[in-house]
Amino acid sequence: NLRELAGVVKSTCCFAHVRAATPGSVVSEENTHPFRHGRLLFQHNGHVEGFSRVRRRLVARLPDELYERVSGSTDSEHCFALVLAQLDDPG
């Protein structure tokens, strides 16, 4: 999807990398990182082992406003939402 994104993004800075999909997740634009919230970007390399088993417990820890912002199904996006939940001012 890099070619598609490059056609609609204009920036003096590029923040990207290639990563294998989270095991068991769908490859889609919603699941593509970096994920953004305000001025913050998030990406990670790797996966959360057993994410499908712990996902429900992780989601339960999210405030409603962050839960509603999660649009994909990846461990990365859920981890980012958990990080944002710990910040005093998530931007």
C-alpha positions in Angstrom: 0.0 0.0 0.0 3.0 2.3 0.0 2.4 3.4 -3.6 -1.2 4.2 -2.8 -0.3 6.2 0.3 2.5 8.0 -1.5 0.0 9.3 -4.0 -2.0 11.1 -1.2 0.6 12.1 1.4 2.6 15.3 1.2 5.3 15.8 3.8 8.9 17.0 4.3 9.4 14.0 6.6 8.7 10.3 6.1 8.3 7.8 9.0 7.7 4.3 7.8 9.1 0.7 7.7 8.0 -2.7 6.4 6.7 -5.2 8.9 5.1 -8.6 8.6 1.4 -8.6 9.5 0.3 -9.6 13.0 -0.3 -13.4 12.9 -4.0 -14.0 12.2 -4.8 -10.4 11.2 -6.0 -9.0 7.9 -3.7 -6.9 5.8 -5.6 -3.7 5.3 -5.1 0.1 5.4 -6.7 0.2 8.9 -4.0 -2.2 10.1 -1.1 -0.2 8.6 1.2 1.7 10.8 2.6 4.1 11.9 -0.6 4.8 13.9 -1.2 8.5 14.7 -2.8 10.3 17.6 -2.4 14.1 17.5 1.3 14.7 17.1 2.3 11.2 18.2 3.2 8.3 15.9 3.6 4.7 17.0 5.0 1.6 15.3 6.8 -1.5 16.6 8.6 -4.4 15.1 7.4 -7.8 16.2 4.2 -9.0 17.7 2.5 -9.6 21.0 2.6 -13.4 21.6 -0.9 -14.7 22.3 -2.5 -11.4 21.4 -5.8 -13.1 20.4 -6.0 -14.6 23.9 -5.3 -11.3 25.8 -7.0 -8.8 23.5 -10.3 -8.7 25.4 -8.5 -8.0 28.7 -6.4 -5.3 27.1 -9.4 -3.6 25.5 -11.2 -3.6 28.9 -8.4 -1.3 30.2 -9.0 1.4 27.6 -11.0 4.5 28.3 -14.0 4.8 25.9 -12.5 7.6 23.8 -9.4 5.6 23.0 -11.3 2.3 22.5 -13.4 4.1 19.9 -10.3 5.3 18.0 -9.0 1.7 17.5 -10.2 0.9 13.9 -7.9 -2.0 13.1 -7.3 -5.4 14.6 -3.5 -5.4 15.1 -1.6 -5.8 18.3 0.3 -2.6 17.4 -2.7 -0.4 17.4 -4.0 -1.8 20.6 -0.6 -1.4 22.2 -0.5 2.3 21.1 -4.0 2.8 22.6 -2.7 1.4 25.9 0.4 3.7 25.8 -1.9 6.7 25.2 -4.1 5.6 28.2 -1.0 6.0 30.4 -0.1 9.5 29.3 -1.2 12.6 31.2 -1.7 14.5 27.9 -1.9 12.1 24.9 -1.8 15.1 22.5 
